[in-house]
């Protein structure tokens, strides 16, 4: 009798195991693991492996797989190939430059119903600017996963030597120009400037901080008065460099007062020991960009979405929701990534302060998180147009000689407006 009972129990166990296996859903996750925001990230595998392990423990009916070792520069092409082969991952990262194209190709699922029907999901927990970046015509197609605002890096040592105080967060174009003008000097009297005001302030930074949009749907706005004013200001700032062809090395050596960079650089190189390798000969910090009625930052957003072709959309929603809104998952970005979490309450928490202060020099305080949160909340995001990258590249090629050489700005903007309009009409 005992023998039969043992056989019966074993049979029940096997049937139960098979039933569980048959009910377990496998989700493919599309990500790249080479780092982001222009900063290598050796901990990205730890970030995703730890997150997936935690998700699978809470959701034993779901198995998550992903391809390791994907480089960011190869990712867009890889997604395109998966789309052609009808093997898109159920949930996948969406680069800013790909978002508009993915929408036009119908690759991303409309998330409106998921958001509406899920009582546990709170869209208001996100920074509104980050959430907005995943919308097209009011429809949410992706959720933000990680963000990096553009900030103005400041050489505190150089400003101090010239008797200049660090600008307040709400500083203006006029203040920016005045400081750059004062800083720009020929210190060794060889007839060439060797100390400079700013490197890297392009037409794009000027347009953002001047409140100038360049696209409205399929209409280009380069011929607006605001854009003309922004381009002229970018030219005047760069003219203070006396024709010298600056590179990032000039800022790294301590010869430049200001440089716009993604906040990821601050996170990567401010703490010990990387600060010693990158900026060892001067003290530096970052502040919001100077404005002229515009935004104090451009927000770069890495988003995630669900494949419109996924066979497991409800499970995919749970995974997407986990990566983009789970508190512990988002908090781990501060440990294993150089980007920032998209949930507002995290940057306002004591946990965030402790993590970020951990590897800072004892005499320095990490950036004011309340100020940083305000910059993110009120930042500008790139237009969600599939043509944006093409239009931006066109603007770069035409406006470069207008800003850095002797080409006439008015005429170059007219050329840009005409060519951009032709591009969009095709």
N, C-alpha and C positions, 0 to 999 in steps of 0.2 A: 504493500500500500504506500509506504513511504517513497518507494522507488517511483511509483506513478505520480505521486504528488510533486516530486522533484522535477520529473520530466515536464509535468503540466506547468510548473512555475517557470521553468526555463523557456518553455514555449511562449508563455505570456510575455516574459521579458523580451524575447526576440521580436515578437509581434509589436510590442510597445516601442521598441527601439526603431524598428523599420517605419512604424507610423510616424514617430518623431522626425526621423530622417526625411521622410517623404514630405513632411509639412515644413521643413526648414527651407527658408528662402535664401538664395545667394544673390547678393547685390554687388555689382561692380562699381567701384569708386574711381573716378578719373581725376587724378591730381599729378602735379610734378613735385619732385622732392629735391630740387637743386637750390632751394632758397628763392627769395623774391626781393623786390624793392631795390635791386642793384647791389645787394649785400649777400655774400655766400652764407648759407645757414647749415652748418653740419648737424644740427639737432632736429631737422625737419622729419627724419625717419622716426625719431623718438616721439615727436609730437603726434604723428599719425598712428603709429603702432600702439601707443598708450591709449589714445582716444578710441581706436577701434576695439581694443581689448575691453575697455570699460563699457562701450556701447553693446558689444556682444554679450557681456555678462548680464546687462539689464534687459537685453532682448535675445534670449536663447534661441528663438525661432529664426534669427537672421544671421547669416554669415557674410562678412564683408571682405572683399578682395580688391587689391589694387596692384598696379605695376610699379615696382620700385625702380629708382634711378632715372626717372624721366627728367630731362632738362627743360627749363622754362622755354628756351629758344626753339625747342622741338615740339612743344606741347600743342600749339595751334594746328600744326600740320598733322600731328597724331590724331587729334579730335576730328579733323576733316576726313582723314582716312577711315576712322571708325564709323563716321556718318555714312560714307560711301559704301562700306561693307555691311551696314545695318547692324553694327555691333557697338553702338554708343554705350558708354557706362550709364548705369541707372541714375547716378548722381555724379556730377562733374564740375570742376572748377571752371570759371569763365573769366578769361582775361579781359581787362577793360577794352582793349582794341578789338576784341572778337564779339563783344556783346551784341552790337547792332546787326552784324552779319548773321549770327546764330538765330536772332529773332526773325530776320527776313527769310531764312531757310527753314523756319519752323522746327528747329531742333529743341527748343525749350518749352516745357509745359507751362501753361497758364496756372499760376498758384493761387488765384483769387478764391476758388472754392475751398482749397485746403486751409487757407488762412481764416476764412469765414466760419468754417465748420469746426475748427479746432479751438475749443474753449480754453485750452491750456497755453495757447500761443498768443503772445502779446506784441504786436508790431511796434507799440509805443516804447518798448524796452530798448530799441535800437536808436542810435544817432539818426536823426531824420535825414540828414544829408546822405548817409551811407545807404539807408533803405531806399531813398529816392533814386539812387543810381541803378537799381534793378528794375525800374519801371519804364514802360513805353506807353505813351498816351493813357496814363493812369492805371495800366495793368501791370501787376507784379509778376515778372518772369524769373527773377533770381533773388536770392537773399545774400546780404553781405556776410562775408566770412572774416575778412581781415582788412585793415585800412592803414594808410600812411599819408598824413597831411604834409604838404610842402611848407617848410619853415625857413626863416632867414637865419643862417648861421653867422655868428658874430665873433670876431677875433677881439676878445676883451682886453688882451694885452696891448694890442695896437691902439685901440681907442684910448686906453688909459695913458699911454705914452704921449698921446696928442691932447690930453686933458679933456676928453669927450666922454660923457656918461652914456651908459647903454640906454638906447631908446625905450620908452614905455611901450606896452603892447599895442596901444592905439596910435602909433606914430604915422606920419603922413609922407606922401611923395616929396613934399618940400623939405621936410626934415631929412629924409633919405638923401636927397640931392646935396643939401648943405653939408652933411657929414662926409659924403664921398668927395666933394669938392675940396674940403679941408684936408682930408687924408691923402689925396693924390699928390705925391711929391717926388722930386728928384733928390734923394737923400745923399747920394755920393757925388752930385754935381758933375755928372758926365754927359749931360744933355738929354738923358732919357729917364723917364719915370721909373722908379724901382719900388714904389709904395703906392698901392692902388685902393680905390674905394670899393669896387664890387666886380666879381666875376660871375657870369652865368645868368645875368638878368636879361632875359630874352623878350621878344614881343609877347610870348605866351604869358609870362609872369606879369607883364605890364597890362595886358588885356584883362587878366583875372582880377588884379588889384585895382584896376580902373573901372571895373563893372561892365566890361564890354563883352557881349556874346558874339560868337562868330558863325553860329548856325541856328536857324529856327526851322526845324523840319528839314526840308530840302531847299531852303533859301539861305544864301550866304549874306552875312552882315558886315563884310569887311569895309564897305564904303560909309559906315556910320561915323559921326563926329567923334564918338567915344573911342572907336578903334583907331582913328587917325591920331587922336591925342595920346593914346597909349603907345603907339608906335613911335611917335615923336619923343615921348619921354624915355623910352628904351634907348633910343638913339643918343639922347643927351646924357644919360647915365654912362653909356659905353664910350662916349666921346671923351669923358674925363680920364680915360685910360691912355690918352695921348697916342693912340694908334698902335699901342703895344698889343701883341697877340697873346692874351692870357690863356692859361690852361688851369686845370684843377691843381696842378703841382704848385702853382704860385700861391694858392690859398693854403695848401698843405705846409708850405714852407713858412707861413706866417706873414706873407707880404701883402695880403688882401684883407680888408676889413669885413666885407660881407660876401656871402655866397648862398643862394637859394638851393636847398637840398631836401630830399624826402626825410621825414623824421626818423626813418629806419637807420640813417647814418648816425644820428644822435644815439639811438639805442645800441648800435653796434660799437661805436668808438668812444662814447663818453665813459663807460665803466672801465675799471682795471681788468685785464692788462692791455686791452686793445688800444686804449688811448695812448699808451706809451709808444706803440708801433706807428700810430697814425699822426697824432698831433702832440709831440712831446716838448716842443719849444715855445708854446704859448697857451694861455688859458682861453677857453672858448665856451660859448653857450648858444642857444637858439631862442628866437623870439618870433612872434607873428610877422608876416610880411607887411611892409608899409602900404597903405591904401590911399586911394583917391576916390572915395565913394563906392569902392567895390568890395571884394572879398579878401580876407586876411590869409586865405590859403586855397590851394587847389587840392581836392581830396582824391587820392588814388585808392580804388576799391577793388579788392579781389572778391568775386562773387561765386556762389554755387547755385546750380539749378538742377532740375530733374529732366531727364530725357523725355521728350514727348512720345518716344517709342517704347519706353520702359514697360515691361510686363508686370512689374510689381510697384505700382505707383504709390500705394498706401504705405508700404514698407519704406520706399524711397523717401517719402515725406518725413517719416520718423528719423531717418538718417540725416536728411538735410536740416531738419529742425534741430537735431542734436549738435551738428557741427556749427551752426550759425547762432544758436540761442541758448544752449546749455551753459549754465554759469561756470561750472568747473572746466568744461571744454574750452570756453573762451578765456578763462583765467590762465589756462596753461599756455596760451599764446605769449604771455608775458615771460614765461619760463623758457620756452623753446623756439621762439620766433622773434624777429626784429620788427614785425608789424605790431599793430595795436588791436585790441578787441573791439567789436562793434556794439557791444552792450554798454550803455551809458553808465549804469550803476557800478560796473567793474572798475573803471578808472577812478571812480569816486570812493572806492573802498580802501580800508586800512590794509587789506591783503595786497592790493596792487602797490601801495606805497612801500610796503616792506620788501616786496619782490624787486621793485625797481631801484630801491636805495641800497640793496644788498652789496653790490660790487662798486659802488661809487666811492671816490676818495673821501676820507673822513671829514675833510674841510669843506666839501661841496654838498649842496642839496640838489636832488633831482628836480627837474623842471616842475613848475607849478602845475599840478594836474588839473585844477579847476580852470586855469587859463587854457590849458591844452584842450580840455573838453569843450570849452566855449568856441575855440578855433574850429574844432571838428564839426560841432553842431551847426556852425554858420559858414562852413566851407562851400566852395563851388565844386560841382562835378562836371566832368566832360559830357558833351551832348551824346545821347544814346542813338547815334546815327551810324549806320553801316559804312557811311562815307567819311566819317570824321577823320580817320587816320590818313586817308588820301588827301583830304582837304588840308589837314595840318602839315603833311609833308610838302604839299604844294606851297603853302604859306612860308614854310621854312626856306625853301629854295628861292623864293622871290624876295622875301623880306630881308634875307641875310645881307645882300649888298646895300640895301636901304639903311640898315642899322649900323653896319660895321664899315661901310665904305661911303663913297660920295654920291651914290645913286639918289635921285629925288624921291622922297617918300610918297608924295601925292601921286606921282605917275606910277610908281611901283604898286601902290594900293589899287589904282584903277586897273592895272594889268591883272593883279591878283583877283579882284572881284570878277572880271570878265572870264578869266580862265577857270575859276572855281565854279561859276555859274554854268559854263560849258560842260565841266566835268559832271556836275549833278544832273544836267539835262540828259546826259547819255546813260 
